[in-house]
Amino acid sequence: MIKPGEEVTFIFSFISEFPGNFSEEVEIICKPPLKTPIPNLKLNGNASISDQWLADRNGFNSDLSDIVLKNEVR
């Protein structure tokens, strides 16, 4: 309950199984109704995934560099 004259900060978070951009519109309903309506809130979020292949790719690049350097020495 938010009393008249009070201010409250809400923190929204979400979890997604899929990466991408997400948006949602939320309507705040007050009882009793306000004299001046509150505009709908538009929430935007971005879900990302960590690079699961980073270590393998770094190892590959290192191995490739070693091969190239060995061939240049010859």
FENQUIBEL-V55257 format. One record per residue. N is the residue number from 1. PHI is phi in whole degrees, -180 to 180 (none if undefined). NEAR is the number of other ideal C-beta (glycine too) atoms within 12 Angstrom. D_LAST is the distance of its C-alpha to the last C-alpha in Angstrom with 2 decimals. Layout:
n->(N/N)
phi->(PHI/PHI)
near->(NEAR/NEAR)
d_last->(D_LAST/D_LAST)
This chain:
n->(1/2/3/4/5/6/7/8/9/10/11/12/13/14/15/16/17/18/19/20/21/22/23/24/25/26/27/28/29/30/31/32/33/34/35/36/37/38/39/40/41/42/43/44/45/46/47/48/49/50/51/52/53/54/55/56/57/58/59/60/61/62/63/64/65/66/67/68/69/70/71/72/73/74)
phi->(none/-112/-84/-54/86/-83/-123/-132/-105/-109/-107/-105/-141/-146/-125/-131/-80/-123/-73/151/-99/-130/-141/-149/-114/-121/-105/-99/-109/-111/-128/-69/-60/-78/-68/-112/-65/-86/-66/-62/-88/-110/-105/-126/-143/-128/-104/-127/-119/-74/-76/-78/-109/-59/-63/-65/-67/-64/-63/-62/-62/-66/-62/-65/-62/-61/-64/-64/-64/-64/-71/-74/-69/-62)
near->(7/14/8/10/6/8/8/10/7/11/7/15/10/17/12/15/9/12/15/14/14/20/16/15/12/15/13/16/11/15/8/7/10/13/8/7/11/14/11/13/14/13/18/15/17/14/17/13/14/9/11/9/12/12/12/12/13/13/13/14/15/14/14/14/14/14/14/13/12/11/10/9/8/7)
d_last->(77.17/76.70/79.92/81.00/79.32/76.52/72.85/70.30/66.52/64.93/61.29/60.04/56.97/55.76/53.28/51.75/49.81/48.24/46.42/48.15/50.80/54.32/57.67/61.15/64.53/66.99/70.71/72.56/76.14/78.69/82.04/84.31/82.65/81.67/83.58/80.30/77.79/74.27/71.59/69.26/66.05/62.81/59.98/56.35/53.45/49.78/48.32/44.59/42.41/39.63/36.06/35.78/32.15/30.81/29.31/27.70/26.28/24.92/23.28/21.76/20.47/18.99/17.28/16.01/14.69/12.85/11.24/10.37/9.01/6.80/5.51/5.51/3.82/0.00)
